[in-house]
């Protein structure tokens, strides 16, 4: 879980740009919910790198989804976008300089350890969070055009990856997108087969909860995701040694049961 701070950057021309800088303060539910807590620097950096990759992957797959809708001539909400983001590392600029107070780091800069790392995003005007799915529950949480598009997009990520990945915890804030009122998505999570895509990746269990809780809306059906991308977990089953008459292939596993869950409510100055 991350805590966020306002960040002002003054360019060489004197123009100030506003950002939000995020770092982790805990990596599991059994750790204390104290914003001043500091996560190991290397772990913080690795998890934030994974989050930055999720944002880039989400934008890439969203573009593919829009192309798919265009090809099928199915109108979808066009003003969704994953936030831009980059990583920033604090570095010493003079011998006695300490890391920022916001970093929570008390032991200064160490030669063999990375400096405090931040996930930095453009500051958005709206603070109201629109939640579309949670970590382990993908049931519809809205019936407007944007919400239906987000849920169809989630189905696309599951199907186009051959049930090896799905985007979860999809949330955003109202913002201008391509000159129109839209929604900027941020802090998504993903579930993958090996559970290694970052914090909040529940592996196969997470994929199973999508199968159990997702409900195809009219956009899914118009795009024929219910037929092209059935809610099934396709597992590669290795075949026997190559002998006459033997063959290998994929087995479709239909999930009968999976735990429901959610990631809790958002808190002020905190982001999941």
Secondary structure, 3 states (H helix, E strand, C coil): CEEEEEEEEECCCCCEEEEEEEEECCCCCCCCCCCCCCCCHHHHHHHHHHHHHHHHHHHHHHHHHHHHHHHHCCCCCCCEEECCEEEEECCCCCCCCCCCHHHCCCCCCCCCCCCCEEEEEECCCCCCCEECCCCCCCCCCCCCHHHHHHHHHHHHHHHHCCCCEEEECCEEEEEEECCEEEEEECCCEEEECCCCCCCCCCHHHHHHHHHHHCCCCHHHHHCCHHHHCCCCEEEEECCCCCCCCCCCEEEEECCCCCCCCCCCCCCCCEEC
